[in-house]
C-alpha cells in the first residue's frame, strides 16, 4: 500500500511501478550498450587477427617463392653455363614485407635466412658460369646453409600461423639431380 492507502502510489502520487520500470529499462539499455561495445571490440580483434594472418601467409609465400625461384635460377645457370641475374629489389621487398608482418622471432629468422643464402649467392658470384661454373656438388654445398635456415624459418612461420606440423627437410630451391 502507498502512503494514501492506495496500492502502487507514492506520496507525490506517482506510481512506483512506473519508476521501477523506467529504472529497469535504463539499466537494461546501459547493459545492452556495454554488451554491444564489448562485442564490437572482440569482433574487431578477431578480424584484425584474421587480417594479420592473411597478410603473414601472403608475405611468407612470396618470400619462399623468391627463394625457390632464385636458387633454381642460380643452379640452372651453373649447369647451363650461362650468365645469371636476379631482381634483388624484389628479393629485398619480399624480405622487408615478410619481416613487417612477422612476429619478432620470425623476423629475426628471416634475417638469418638471408644471411645463410648469402653463401650460395657469394659462391655463384665468385665464378663465371660460362667459363668456370660451379659443379652440382659445389652448388649443393653452398646451398646447404640456406636449406637449413629455410627449415627453421618455415617452422617458425608455421608456428606463427597456428600450425603444429613441422618441416623436417628443405623444400624447393636447389635440385637434387
C-alpha positions in Angstrom: 0.0 0.0 0.0 1.1 3.5 -0.8 1.1 6.4 1.7 -2.5 7.3 1.0 -3.8 3.8 1.3 -3.8 3.1 -2.4 -1.6 0.3 -4.0 1.4 1.5 -6.1 1.3 5.2 -5.3 3.8 7.3 -3.6 3.5 10.5 -1.6 3.6 12.6 -4.7 1.0 10.4 -6.4 3.5 8.8 -8.9 3.0 5.1 -9.4 6.2 3.3 -8.1 5.8 0.6 -10.7 6.4 3.1 -13.5 9.6 4.4 -11.8 10.8 0.9 -11.3 10.0 0.0 -14.9 11.9 3.1 -16.1 14.9 2.4 -13.9 14.9 -1.2 -15.1 14.7 0.0 -18.7 17.6 2.4 -18.3 19.8 -0.3 -16.7 18.9 -2.7 -19.4 19.8 -0.2 -22.1 23.1 0.6 -20.5 23.9 -3.1 -20.1 22.9 -3.7 -23.7 25.1 -0.8 -24.9 28.1 -2.1 -22.9 27.5 -5.5 -24.4 27.3 -4.2 -27.9 30.6 -2.2 -27.4 32.3 -5.3 -25.9 31.1 -7.5 -28.7 32.3 -5.0 -31.3 35.7 -4.9 -29.6 36.0 -8.7 -29.6 34.8 -8.9 -33.2 37.3 -6.2 -34.3 40.2 -8.0 -32.6 39.2 -11.2 -34.3 39.0 -9.5 -37.7 42.4 -7.9 -37.0 43.9 -11.3 -36.2 42.4 -12.8 -39.3 43.7 -9.9 -41.5 47.2 -10.2 -40.0 47.3 -14.0 -40.5 46.3 -13.5 -44.2 49.0 -10.8 -44.6 51.6 -13.1 -43.0 50.6 -16.0 -45.2 50.9 -13.9 -48.4 54.2 -12.4 -47.3 55.7 -15.7 -46.3 54.5 -17.3 -49.6 56.1 -14.5 -51.6 59.4 -14.7 -49.7 59.6 -18.5 -50.1 58.6 -18.2 -53.8 61.5 -15.8 -54.4 63.8 -18.2 -52.6 62.8 -21.2 -54.8 63.0 -19.1 -57.9 66.4 -17.6 -57.4 68.1 -20.7 -56.1 66.8 -22.6 -59.1 67.9 -19.8 -61.4 71.4 -19.8 -59.8 71.9 -23.5 -60.0 70.4 -23.7 -63.6 72.9 -21.0 -64.7 75.8 -23.1 -63.5 74.5 -26.3 -65.2 73.7 -24.5 -68.4 76.9 -22.5 -68.3 75.1 -19.1 -68.8 75.1 -15.7 -67.1 72.6 -15.1 -64.4 70.9 -12.1 -63.0 68.2 -11.7 -60.4 65.8 -8.9 -59.4 67.4 -8.3 -56.0 64.9 -5.4 -55.5 62.1 -7.9 -55.5 64.0 -10.2 -53.1 64.7 -7.2 -50.7 61.0 -6.2 -50.9 59.9 -9.8 -50.0 62.3 -9.8 -47.0 61.0 -6.5 -45.8 57.4 -7.3 -46.4 57.6 -10.6 -44.5 59.5 -9.0 -41.7 56.9 -6.3 -41.4 54.1 -8.7 -40.6 56.1 -11.4 -38.8 56.4 -11.7 -35.0 59.9 -10.7 -33.8 61.3 -14.2 -33.5 60.2 -14.9 -37.1 61.6 -11.6 -38.4 65.0 -12.5 -36.8 64.9 -15.9 -38.6 64.1 -14.1 -41.9 67.3 -12.1 -41.4 69.2 -15.3 -40.6 67.8 -16.9 -43.7 69.0 -14.1 -45.9 72.5 -14.4 -44.3 72.6 -18.1 -44.9 71.6 -17.7 -48.5 74.5 -15.3 -49.0 76.8 -18.3 -49.0 75.2 -19.5 -52.3 75.0 -16.0 -53.7 78.7 -15.4 -53.0 79.7 -18.7 -54.4 77.8 -18.1 -57.6 79.1 -14.6 -57.9 82.7 -15.7 -57.4 82.7 -17.8 -60.5 81.9 -17.2 -64.2 79.3 -19.8 -65.0 80.1 -19.6 -68.8 83.8 -20.4 -68.3 84.1 -22.0 -64.8 80.7 -23.0 -63.5 80.2 -24.4 -60.0 79.7 -28.2 -60.1 76.3 -29.5 -58.8 78.1 -30.7 -55.6 79.5 -27.2 -55.1 76.0 -25.7 -55.6 74.5 -28.2 -53.1 77.3 -27.4 -50.6 76.8 -23.6 -51.0 73.0 -24.0 -50.8 73.1 -26.2 -47.6 73.2 -23.3 -45.1 70.2 -21.8 -46.8 68.3 -25.1 -46.7 68.9 -25.5 -43.0 67.8 -21.9 -42.4 64.7 -22.5 -44.5 63.6 -25.4 -42.3 64.0 -23.2 -39.2 62.2 -20.3 -40.8 59.3 -22.3 -42.2 58.7 -24.0 -38.9 58.7 -20.6 -37.1 56.3 -19.2 -39.9 54.0 -22.2 -39.4 54.0 -21.7 -35.7 53.2 -18.0 -36.1 50.2 -19.1 -38.2 49.0 -21.5 -35.6 50.1 -24.7 -37.4 51.6 -27.5 -35.4 53.2 -29.6 -38.2 56.9 -29.1 -38.7 59.0 -29.2 -41.8 61.9 -31.7 -41.5 63.8 -31.1 -44.7 64.3 -28.2 -47.1 61.7 -27.9 -49.9 62.3 -26.2 -53.2 65.4 -24.4 -54.1 68.4 -26.3 -55.4 67.6 -29.5 -57.4 68.9 -32.8 -56.1 69.9 -34.1 -59.6 
